[in-house]
């Protein structure tokens, strides 16, 4: 047992874990910052909504669908030149952030749109009847009412991002996925693979547990 | 009394798949300051559209709507928002924010108005909660309240910005009869204490009878009949109004005629109003004229606070016409049924 464990490059695993966590938190933050307003815009410009804009909605919706339908591994490769322009490198943790965000933000925006649609129309009507501006309706009523749904969306997105970060290792992004491919696949070191997969499983479990707790905390129905 | 709210030739159609579906035709209404105005109609009659026109949650296709001397059609966005603050609204399904506590829900319109300090908001919210009898529920969430309590929160919230008029969209339709009565009492109190004009829509004649001063009967998007509740209720002119009255009374002319086919004598319906209800007119008529009567069916009740009686009697004897003249001379409405 000890002999097996000694074979494992613990320092590298520690570093890769940190890289994964870093990629996850940075890309999740950027995804929420971009995806939340995008989701709100999708919702508001949709059919029979406050700022109904059929053309804007259709175009945005199409772009969102397009980005969601591109397999992430393809997106990674296609994005490389753009990433280099944006932050100077397409490698490492920094280089992996743009494709992660481009892959996850449209997905998250859809989840936000769906969560907002779940809010009873009567709530919007009541808030309108108080003389609220669209901004006050969104910030004061819609988002607080949809918060449990939005948090659930963040959780789902975070978990999707964990698997994306694993893939981004393939193109030099680093992290646990990268380690598992290099040691587990190329060098047939199954023990390293098992440890990295175990760590990823633990990470996903923790994210889900934390997300569920938050949803529960904000659910008042 | 001056008119606080008026509809001038208002029509509304909805566009459904490139076809215009009419919802309201040429509505003309006038609501006086301080009164409770009811609109009754079956579902699909257009009453829900009608009440949403008053704060422009729906826009009319043609015509104009006036509130407090202003033509809503001419208001820009900001002016419309200011106007909406002066028009409170409560809803059938309450539409409270589930993420906010009772106190936060009531504070919400005050925060939106942006013209109160945090202290003022706190004070007003406290006063409003006392007003609707929810003083001890400040920190509960709507999910923890009963239907009646939720509607009380809705009422407090609607009153927060000191509106000129309160719109009630089927406010008691989701409540049980007992709770309905307590909410109606509260609305009546508010009308009396604050002299607040109330416009309500409902499909229940009971709500109209116990609360309203004026009523409009809506059917197929048109106002069929309009007038004082006592007039419309006791002497409905239009078929739709009659149906509503009979539904609430559980009888109508045809059932009476059938049920009392075997009753001898002249069938007459007498309608008393106000203090006449409690005068011994029938027995004095019997003393002074050669008649006998018996009551076939009847009801003595109140419309808002005015007592009324409506009796169907069978008259026998030699001086029936004299007796009828005697009733008419005492301002009792007489309808000869058979």
Interface residues (C-beta under 8 A of the other chain):
Chain A: X120 X122 X123 X125 X126 X127 X128 X129 X130 X131 X132 X133 X136 X140 X141 X144 X145 X147 X218 X220 X221
Chain B: X55 X57 X80 X81 X82 X83 X84 X85 X87 X88 X89 X91 X93 X95 X96 X97 X98 X99 X100 X108 X109 X111 X112 X113 X141 X142 X143 X157 X161 X167
